Amino acid sequence: MPHAFACIPCAALALFSFAAAAQQSFQSRYYPFDNLDPAVQVDLNNDGIPDFIAETRNLQVQELLSSGAGNYTSKTLTVTGSNGGYPIVSGDFNGDGIADVVFWNPYGIAYGDGSGGFSSFKSIPWSGTSGYARAVVADCNHDGAPDVIVAYANSSQFQVVEFLNDGSGPITPKVIYTQTIPSGSTPGFEYTTALDLVLGDFDADGNLDFFLRTTESDPSNPAQPIVTLTALYGNGGGFFTPKTVEVSHSAIYEIASARLNGDGTSDIVANNFSGGTTAPMRIYYGQTNRTFNAVNQAAANDRAINPMLADFNGDQRKDIIYPAQTSAAQDNIGISELLRASSGSYTQQPFYPNDTYNAQAGVVPFSQTFVGDYNHDGRPDVAMISSANQVGHPNSLVIMLNGGVPPNGTCMTPSGVGIAVCSPAPGATVSRPFNVTFSANYLYPLRDTQVWIDGVKKSEQYEAFDTQAFHSASFFPSTGKHTIGLFAVTYDGKMLLHKSYTVTVK
């Protein structure tokens, strides 16, 4: 496949570095990334660090490939057979341990070669629409094979389609949700995209669920959007029950899912931006009875959009970081942070700028956000895609490296897929109590990690962000030989990583 390389000198990129309370600091780096459709975060070169892939405005495919320590190299390529399609999600669909990428319009799979290229493209027949789409990958029917779930919009409807994997790839379509767009409405509204889709387990039944955000214009009031939030509860067999969570006029952008409290359910964080609001963040706490407890959350600075959820300060609680700006006029833009306390409340942290911005109606500073460890130091970092209205770095991937405390110690994730064991070593003889510390890196988003001793689950922790997870716990078993089982579990509970070994307790 023909391609061209363009390397950006990294020494000139670290322009902002701001310290804050709780040992927090963020260092910004910038990489040109003029994507037309939403980008996909995926490890394409198998180095254990997330990369990025998207369609550019000139209808080519651009990758930003990690070269270590938070540095990225741009690569433009043609994916033979994709015929102008754009990436929507990633997974391993041929079982070789290397990430593949699903393309949309037309629908098909580009099989990764582990170095940032693709060995082949498999076109999959699909007679549906070619409109705007977002997607996730999970094992919907618990058969051990990754399925693809695509939410898309056209002029008449929003639809969620489940492409079940029959062993040769996700090729069998099944519509699991349809929402009609009334006459006179159009999908999306000004700066909001038509839809967003995330996965979770919102009723804590062990089966995968989805959460869908759709936005359409209001024909009776063109100055307002109509936003519908819908939970689709799975039964573990590929069937889903939709339930409307909320319909409002708030201009919700991206939504994010994570386990925020201790009740075992996944929760949703969304912006509640409707202009001048004092509570621009809204948290939907999942309940086991398939309802949500919605709580408004105050947040400083305008543009509290596209929330990012992870333990950013190393205290084993999920915090919220969001793009922000200091005023509606041209001013500093960057991120603000809400740190979660043990009580469940949030404490506002300082604003961390990374550029300035020419504000205009219908435009947001950052169109998409991500969380990942972009320099392989164990800390969750932030990545955002800037708009054309940025003054210093328009149409760029902005990476803000976290200089805070790593989660659960310093057990680094492995390079590539797997589990890294830091303590105790396999076959070791240890004294009581002893600490089990490990980390995991996978091709799919991880929900939690678990430690089992002699076939009994002893510890479960939710210290995970995107495809990486960490675990540290102390145990006091009896003397003698014991089998330790380590697990990193995805949201569907089926696709997982596992390592088992023995230790002797003296």
C-alpha positions as CSV (number, residue, x, y, z in Angstrom):
1,M,0.0,0.0,0.0
2,P,1.5,3.4,-1.0
3,H,2.0,5.8,1.8
4,A,3.9,8.9,2.8
5,F,5.5,9.8,6.1
6,A,5.6,13.2,7.9
7,C,7.3,13.5,11.2
8,I,6.7,16.4,13.5
9,P,9.6,17.5,15.7
10,C,8.5,16.7,19.2
11,A,10.9,19.2,20.9
12,A,8.8,22.1,19.6
13,L,5.5,20.7,20.8
14,A,5.6,20.9,24.6
15,L,4.5,24.5,24.9
16,F,2.3,24.4,28.0
17,S,2.9,22.7,31.3
18,F,0.8,23.7,34.3
19,A,1.0,22.4,37.9
20,A,-1.9,22.2,40.3
21,A,-3.0,20.7,43.6
22,A,-2.7,17.0,44.4
23,Q,0.5,16.7,42.3
24,Q,-1.4,17.2,39.1
25,S,0.2,18.6,36.0
26,F,-0.4,18.3,32.3
27,Q,2.1,18.8,29.4
28,S,0.6,19.6,26.0
29,R,1.7,18.3,22.6
30,Y,0.2,18.9,19.2
31,Y,0.0,16.8,16.0
32,P,-1.8,18.0,12.9
33,F,-4.9,15.7,12.4
34,D,-7.5,17.2,10.0
35,N,-10.0,14.4,10.2
36,L,-13.4,14.5,8.5
37,D,-15.2,11.8,10.5
38,P,-14.6,10.8,14.2
39,A,-11.2,9.2,14.9
40,V,-10.7,5.7,16.3
41,Q,-8.2,5.2,19.1
42,V,-6.4,1.8,18.7
43,D,-2.9,0.3,19.1
44,L,-2.0,-0.2,15.4
45,N,1.7,-0.8,15.7
46,N,1.5,-3.2,18.7
47,D,3.7,-1.2,21.1
48,G,1.1,-1.1,23.9
49,I,0.4,2.7,23.3
50,P,-2.8,3.9,21.6
51,D,-2.6,5.2,18.1
52,F,-5.2,7.1,16.1
53,I,-6.8,6.6,12.7
54,A,-9.4,8.6,10.8
55,E,-10.5,9.7,7.3
56,T,-9.1,13.1,6.3
57,R,-10.9,15.9,4.6
58,N,-9.3,14.9,1.2
59,L,-10.8,11.4,1.7
60,Q,-7.6,9.6,2.6
61,V,-6.8,7.6,5.7
62,Q,-4.4,9.2,8.2
63,E,-2.8,7.5,11.2
64,L,-0.9,9.0,14.1
65,L,1.4,6.2,15.2
66,S,3.1,6.2,18.6
67,S,6.9,6.3,18.6
68,G,7.1,6.2,22.4
69,A,7.2,8.8,25.2
70,G,4.1,10.7,24.0
71,N,5.5,11.2,20.5
72,Y,3.6,10.5,17.3
73,T,4.4,10.2,13.6
74,S,1.9,10.9,10.9
75,K,1.2,8.3,8.2
76,T,-1.2,8.7,5.2
77,L,-2.2,5.6,3.4
78,T,-4.8,4.1,1.0
79,V,-6.6,1.0,2.3
80,T,-7.1,-1.1,-0.8
81,G,-10.7,-2.2,-1.2
82,S,-12.2,0.2,1.3
83,N,-13.4,2.5,-1.6
84,G,-13.5,5.7,0.4
85,G,-14.9,4.2,3.7
86,Y,-13.9,5.6,7.0
87,P,-12.8,3.9,10.2
88,I,-15.4,3.5,13.0
89,V,-14.1,0.9,15.5
90,S,-11.4,-1.7,16.1
91,G,-11.1,-5.3,17.2
92,D,-9.3,-8.6,16.5
93,F,-11.5,-10.4,14.0
94,N,-9.1,-13.1,12.8
95,G,-7.6,-14.1,16.2
96,D,-4.0,-13.2,15.5
97,G,-3.7,-10.8,18.5
98,I,-3.3,-7.8,16.2
99,A,-5.8,-5.0,16.0
100,D,-8.1,-4.8,12.9
101,V,-10.2,-1.8,11.9
102,V,-13.8,-1.7,10.8
103,F,-14.7,0.7,8.0
104,W,-18.1,2.2,7.3
105,N,-19.6,3.2,3.9
106,P,-18.8,0.7,2.6
107,Y,-18.9,-1.7,5.6
108,G,-15.8,-4.0,5.9
109,I,-12.8,-5.0,7.9
110,A,-9.2,-4.0,7.3
111,Y,-6.9,-6.6,8.8
112,G,-3.9,-5.1,10.6
113,D,-0.3,-6.1,10.1
114,G,0.9,-5.0,13.5
115,S,3.1,-2.1,12.2
116,G,0.5,0.4,11.2
117,G,-0.5,-1.0,7.9
118,F,-3.2,-3.4,6.7
119,S,-2.6,-6.8,5.0
120,S,-6.1,-7.1,3.4
121,F,-9.6,-5.7,3.3
122,K,-12.7,-7.8,3.6
123,S,-15.9,-6.2,2.2
124,I,-19.1,-7.2,4.1
125,P,-22.4,-6.8,2.3
126,W,-24.8,-4.4,4.0
127,S,-27.7,-2.8,2.3
128,G,-28.3,-0.2,5.0
129,T,-27.6,3.5,5.0
130,S,-24.3,5.2,4.5
131,G,-24.9,8.1,7.0
132,Y,-23.0,9.2,10.1
133,A,-22.1,6.3,12.4
134,R,-20.5,5.5,15.7
135,A,-19.6,1.9,16.8
136,V,-18.4,-0.3,19.6
137,V,-17.1,-3.9,19.6
138,A,-18.2,-6.5,22.2
139,D,-19.3,-10.1,22.5
140,C,-23.1,-9.5,22.6
141,N,-24.2,-13.2,22.6
142,H,-21.4,-14.7,24.8
143,D,-20.1,-17.0,22.1
144,G,-16.5,-15.8,22.5
145,A,-16.4,-14.0,19.2
146,P,-16.3,-10.1,18.9
147,D,-19.4,-8.6,17.4
148,V,-19.8,-5.1,16.0
149,I,-22.5,-2.7,17.1
150,V,-23.1,0.3,14.8
151,A,-25.4,3.3,15.6
152,Y,-26.1,5.4,12.5
153,A,-28.3,8.2,11.3
154,N,-29.9,9.2,8.0
155,S,-32.5,11.7,7.1
156,S,-35.4,9.5,8.4
157,Q,-34.2,7.5,11.4
158,F,-31.6,6.6,13.9
159,Q,-30.8,2.9,14.0
160,V,-28.6,0.5,16.0
161,V,-27.5,-2.6,14.2
162,E,-25.8,-5.6,15.8
163,F,-23.4,-7.4,13.4
164,L,-23.0,-10.9,14.9
165,N,-19.8,-12.8,14.4
166,D,-20.4,-16.2,12.9
167,G,-16.7,-17.2,13.2
168,S,-15.6,-15.6,10.0
169,G,-16.2,-12.0,11.2
170,P,-19.1,-9.8,12.2
171,I,-21.3,-10.2,9.1
172,T,-24.9,-11.1,10.2
173,P,-26.9,-7.8,10.8
174,K,-29.7,-7.6,13.3
175,V,-31.5,-4.3,14.0
176,I,-31.8,-3.9,17.8
177,Y,-33.2,-0.3,17.9
178,T,-34.9,2.2,15.6
179,Q,-35.9,5.8,16.4
180,T,-37.9,7.7,13.7
181,I,-36.9,11.2,12.9
182,P,-40.1,13.3,12.4
183,S,-40.7,15.2,9.2
184,G,-39.1,18.6,9.3
185,S,-36.3,17.5,11.6
186,T,-32.7,16.7,10.7
187,P,-30.2,14.6,12.6
188,G,-27.7,16.6,14.6
189,F,-27.9,20.2,15.7
190,E,-25.3,23.0,14.9
191,Y,-22.2,21.8,16.7
192,T,-23.6,18.5,18.1
193,T,-23.0,15.3,16.1
194,A,-26.0,13.2,15.3
195,L,-25.4,10.5,17.9
196,D,-23.0,8.9,20.3
197,L,-22.8,5.3,21.6
198,V,-21.0,3.8,24.6
199,L,-21.0,0.4,26.3
200,G,-21.4,-0.6,30.0
201,D,-23.4,-2.8,32.4
202,F,-26.0,-0.3,33.7
203,D,-28.0,-2.8,35.7
204,A,-25.1,-4.9,37.1
205,D,-26.5,-8.2,35.7
206,G,-23.3,-9.2,34.1
207,N,-24.6,-8.7,30.6
208,L,-23.4,-6.0,28.2
209,D,-25.6,-2.9,27.7
210,F,-25.4,0.2,25.5
211,F,-26.2,3.8,26.0
212,L,-27.2,5.9,23.0
213,R,-27.4,9.7,22.6
214,T,-29.3,11.0,19.6
215,T,-29.7,14.7,18.6
216,E,-32.1,16.2,16.1
217,S,-33.3,19.6,15.3
218,D,-36.6,20.8,16.8
219,P,-38.9,21.7,13.9
220,S,-41.2,23.8,16.2
221,N,-38.2,25.7,17.5
222,P,-35.2,25.7,15.2
223,A,-33.0,27.4,17.9
224,Q,-33.2,24.2,20.1
225,P,-32.2,20.6,19.7
226,I,-34.1,17.5,20.8
227,V,-31.8,15.1,22.6
228,T,-32.9,11.6,23.5
229,L,-30.9,9.4,25.8
230,T,-31.7,5.6,25.5
231,A,-30.4,2.6,27.4
232,L,-30.4,-0.7,25.6
233,Y,-30.2,-3.5,28.2
234,G,-28.8,-6.8,27.0
235,N,-29.8,-10.3,28.0
236,G,-26.5,-12.0,27.1
237,G,-27.9,-13.7,24.1
238,G,-27.7,-10.8,21.6
239,F,-31.2,-9.3,22.5
240,F,-31.6,-5.8,23.9
241,T,-34.5,-4.0,25.6
242,P,-34.5,-0.2,24.9
243,K,-35.6,2.2,27.6
244,T,-35.8,6.0,27.2
245,V,-33.8,7.6,30.0
246,E,-34.4,11.3,29.1
247,V,-35.6,13.6,26.4
248,S,-34.4,17.2,26.7
249,H,-33.3,20.4,24.8
250,S,-29.8,20.3,26.3
251,A,-27.0,20.4,23.7
252,I,-25.3,17.2,24.8
253,Y,-22.1,16.3,23.0
254,E,-20.2,13.1,23.8
255,I,-21.2,10.9,26.6
256,A,-18.8,8.8,28.7
257,S,-19.4,5.6,30.8
258,A,-17.6,4.2,33.8
259,R,-18.3,2.8,37.3
260,L,-18.2,5.9,39.5
261,N,-19.6,4.7,42.8
262,G,-19.6,1.3,44.6
263,D,-22.9,-0.2,43.6
264,G,-21.5,-2.4,40.7
265,T,-23.4,-0.6,37.9
266,S,-21.9,1.5,35.1
267,D,-22.8,5.2,35.1
268,I,-23.0,7.9,32.5
269,V,-21.5,11.4,32.5
270,A,-22.8,13.9,29.9
271,N,-22.6,17.7,29.6
272,N,-25.8,19.6,30.3
273,F,-24.8,22.7,28.3
274,S,-27.8,24.8,27.3
275,G,-26.3,28.2,27.6
276,G,-25.7,30.0,30.9
277,T,-26.3,27.0,33.1
278,T,-24.6,26.7,36.5
279,A,-24.6,22.9,36.3
280,P,-23.1,22.1,32.9
281,M,-22.4,18.5,33.9
282,R,-25.0,15.8,34.5
283,I,-24.3,12.3,36.0
284,Y,-26.7,9.4,35.4
285,Y,-26.1,6.8,38.1
286,G,-27.2,3.3,36.9
287,Q,-29.5,1.3,39.1
288,T,-30.1,-2.4,39.3
289,N,-33.8,-1.9,38.6
290,R,-32.9,-0.5,35.1
291,T,-33.5,3.2,36.0
292,F,-31.0,6.0,36.4
293,N,-30.6,8.5,39.2
294,A,-29.8,11.8,37.4
295,V,-27.7,14.4,39.4
296,N,-26.6,17.8,38.1
297,Q,-22.9,18.6,38.8
298,A,-21.5,22.1,38.9
299,A,-18.4,22.7,36.9
300,A,-16.3,25.8,36.4
301,N,-15.6,27.3,33.0
302,D,-17.8,27.4,29.9
303,R,-17.9,24.5,27.4
304,A,-18.1,21.6,29.9
305,I,-18.4,19.1,27.0
306,N,-17.0,15.7,26.0
307,P,-16.2,14.3,29.5
308,M,-13.3,12.0,30.1
309,L,-13.5,9.5,33.0
310,A,-10.4,7.9,34.8
311,D,-8.5,8.0,38.0
312,F,-6.3,11.0,37.1
313,N,-4.8,11.6,40.6
314,G,-4.1,8.0,41.7
315,D,-6.6,7.7,44.6
316,Q,-8.6,4.8,43.0
317,R,-11.7,6.9,42.3
318,K,-12.9,8.0,38.8
319,D,-12.5,11.7,38.2
320,I,-13.9,13.8,35.4
321,I,-11.9,15.9,33.0
322,Y,-13.6,18.0,30.3
323,P,-12.6,20.6,27.7
324,A,-13.2,24.1,28.9
325,Q,-12.6,27.8,28.1
326,T,-12.3,30.8,30.3
327,S,-14.9,32.9,28.5
328,A,-17.2,33.0,25.5
329,A,-14.8,35.4,23.7
330,Q,-11.4,34.6,22.3
331,D,-9.5,33.3,25.3
332,N,-7.6,30.4,26.8
333,I,-9.0,26.9,26.2
334,G,-7.9,23.6,27.6
335,I,-9.2,21.3,30.3
336,S,-10.8,21.5,33.7
337,E,-10.9,18.7,36.3
338,L,-13.4,17.5,38.8
339,L,-11.7,15.2,41.4
340,R,-14.1,12.6,43.1
341,A,-13.9,12.4,46.9
342,S,-14.5,9.4,49.0
343,S,-18.0,10.8,49.8
344,G,-18.9,10.8,46.1
345,S,-18.8,14.6,45.8
346,Y,-16.5,16.4,43.3
347,T,-13.9,19.1,44.0
348,Q,-13.2,21.6,41.2
349,Q,-9.5,21.8,40.2
350,P,-7.6,24.6,38.4
351,F,-8.0,25.2,34.7
352,Y,-5.2,23.9,32.5
353,P,-4.9,26.0,29.2
354,N,-3.4,24.7,26.0
355,D,-4.3,27.2,23.3
356,T,-6.6,30.1,22.5
357,Y,-9.8,30.0,20.4
358,N,-11.9,32.2,18.1
359,A,-15.4,31.5,19.4
360,Q,-18.2,31.3,16.8
361,A,-21.8,30.2,16.9
362,G,-22.1,26.5,16.1
363,V,-18.4,25.6,16.7
364,V,-16.9,23.9,19.8
365,P,-13.2,24.0,20.7
366,F,-12.7,20.2,20.7
367,S,-14.9,17.8,18.7
368,Q,-13.7,14.6,20.2
369,T,-11.9,13.4,23.4
370,F,-10.1,10.3,24.5
371,V,-8.3,8.8,27.6
372,G,-5.2,6.6,27.2
373,D,-1.6,6.2,28.4
374,Y,0.2,7.9,25.6
375,N,3.7,7.8,27.0
376,H,3.5,4.4,28.8
377,D,4.1,5.7,32.3
378,G,1.0,4.2,33.9
379,R,-0.9,7.5,34.2
380,P,-4.1,8.2,32.2
381,D,-3.5,11.0,29.8
382,V,-6.0,13.1,27.8
383,A,-6.3,13.5,24.0
384,M,-8.6,15.9,22.2
385,I,-9.2,16.8,18.5
386,S,-9.2,20.6,18.0
387,S,-11.4,22.5,15.7
388,A,-10.4,24.8,12.8
389,N,-11.0,27.8,15.2
390,Q,-8.0,27.1,17.4
391,V,-5.5,30.0,17.1
392,G,-2.3,28.1,17.6
393,H,-3.1,24.5,16.7
394,P,-6.2,24.2,14.5
395,N,-7.3,20.7,13.3
396,S,-4.9,18.9,15.5
397,L,-4.7,16.0,18.0
398,V,-3.9,17.7,21.3
399,I,-2.3,15.3,23.9
400,M,-2.1,16.4,27.5
401,L,0.3,14.1,29.4
402,N,-0.6,13.6,33.0
403,G,2.2,14.2,35.5
404,G,0.3,13.1,38.5
405,V,0.4,9.9,40.6
406,P,0.1,6.6,38.8
407,P,-2.9,4.4,39.8
408,N,-2.4,1.4,42.1
409,G,1.4,1.6,42.3
410,T,3.8,1.4,39.4
411,C,3.1,-2.0,37.8
412,M,3.4,-1.0,34.1
413,T,1.2,-2.4,31.4
414,P,2.9,-4.8,29.0
415,S,3.8,-3.7,25.5
416,G,1.1,-5.4,23.4
417,V,-1.8,-7.6,24.6
418,G,-1.3,-9.4,27.9
419,I,-1.0,-9.3,31.7
420,A,2.1,-8.0,33.5
421,V,2.8,-9.5,36.9
422,C,4.8,-7.3,39.3
423,S,4.3,-9.2,42.6
424,P,4.5,-11.9,43.7
425,A,6.6,-13.6,41.0
426,P,5.3,-16.9,39.7
427,G,6.8,-19.8,41.8
428,A,7.9,-17.4,44.6
429,T,7.9,-18.2,48.3
430,V,6.3,-15.3,50.2
431,S,5.5,-14.3,53.7
432,R,2.0,-13.2,55.0
433,P,0.5,-10.8,54.1
434,F,1.6,-10.4,50.6
435,N,0.6,-7.9,47.9
436,V,-0.6,-9.0,44.4
437,T,0.1,-6.3,41.9
438,F,-0.5,-6.6,38.1
439,S,-1.6,-4.7,35.1
440,A,-3.3,-5.5,31.8
441,N,-3.4,-4.3,28.2
442,Y,-6.1,-5.5,25.8
443,L,-7.6,-4.9,22.4
444,Y,-11.0,-4.0,24.0
445,P,-12.1,-1.6,26.7
446,L,-11.6,-3.2,30.2
447,R,-14.2,-3.0,32.9
448,D,-12.4,-4.5,35.9
449,T,-9.6,-6.7,37.1
450,Q,-9.9,-9.6,39.6
451,V,-7.7,-11.8,41.8
452,W,-8.8,-15.3,42.5
453,I,-6.9,-17.6,45.0
454,D,-7.5,-21.4,44.8
455,G,-10.6,-20.8,42.6
456,V,-12.3,-18.2,44.8
457,K,-12.6,-14.6,43.9
458,K,-10.8,-12.5,46.6
459,S,-10.6,-9.0,45.0
460,E,-12.2,-7.0,42.3
461,Q,-11.1,-3.5,41.3
462,Y,-12.2,-1.1,38.7
463,E,-9.0,0.8,38.1
464,A,-9.3,0.8,34.3
465,F,-9.3,3.3,31.5
466,D,-10.0,2.3,27.9
467,T,-7.9,-0.9,27.2
468,Q,-5.6,-0.7,30.2
469,A,-6.2,-1.7,33.9
470,F,-4.3,-1.9,37.1
471,H,-4.7,-4.0,40.3
472,S,-3.1,-3.9,43.7
473,A,-4.4,-5.8,46.8
474,S,-3.1,-7.5,50.0
475,F,-3.9,-11.1,51.0
476,F,-3.3,-13.2,54.1
477,P,-3.9,-16.9,53.1
478,S,-2.8,-20.0,55.0
479,T,0.7,-21.4,54.7
480,G,1.3,-23.8,51.9
481,K,1.0,-23.7,48.1
482,H,-1.7,-21.6,46.5
483,T,-2.9,-20.9,42.9
484,I,-3.3,-17.3,42.0
485,G,-5.6,-16.4,39.1
486,L,-5.4,-13.0,37.5
487,F,-8.2,-11.7,35.2
488,A,-8.8,-8.6,33.2
489,V,-12.5,-8.5,32.2
490,T,-14.3,-6.6,29.4
491,Y,-17.8,-5.1,29.7
492,D,-19.4,-8.2,28.1
493,G,-17.7,-10.4,30.7
494,K,-16.7,-12.9,28.0
495,M,-13.7,-11.6,26.2
496,L,-11.0,-11.5,28.9
497,L,-7.3,-11.9,29.7
498,H,-6.2,-14.6,32.2
499,K,-3.0,-15.6,33.8
500,S,-2.6,-18.4,36.5
501,Y,0.5,-19.4,38.6
502,T,1.4,-20.8,42.0
503,V,3.1,-19.3,45.0
504,T,4.2,-20.9,48.3
505,V,3.2,-19.1,51.6
506,K,5.6,-19.7,54.5
